[in-house]
């Protein structure tokens, strides 16, 4: 995906024989790749317009506001749309297309790594988990 200044459109077209898990996986993978691309460009979408079209032409449409905290997790976009996808999958009609239109981009600041030489914060996550196990869950946590 190549975001321009105004919007980014991403579409997922499930295979006719797809089951719910296959659709979830395809949406998750697509949004994960989109998140990585946006992260490289230091962009955060402010709003996701989600549209789900079924083969019988019925449509569900949602407008989701995205908080800055979505970038803490590479699955942040998927986590934002997952409840709506679950609702859409409850309608036992084949989904023709799932489209996402991301708009109102804003720049974000790159995170400085607490552990130089590492490309991610897995060590931080492990350290926090270890401290919580040893001293209690209320002692330490992520800032926000």
Order of alpha helices (4+ residues) and beta strands (2+ residues): beta-alpha-beta-beta-beta-alpha-beta-beta-alpha
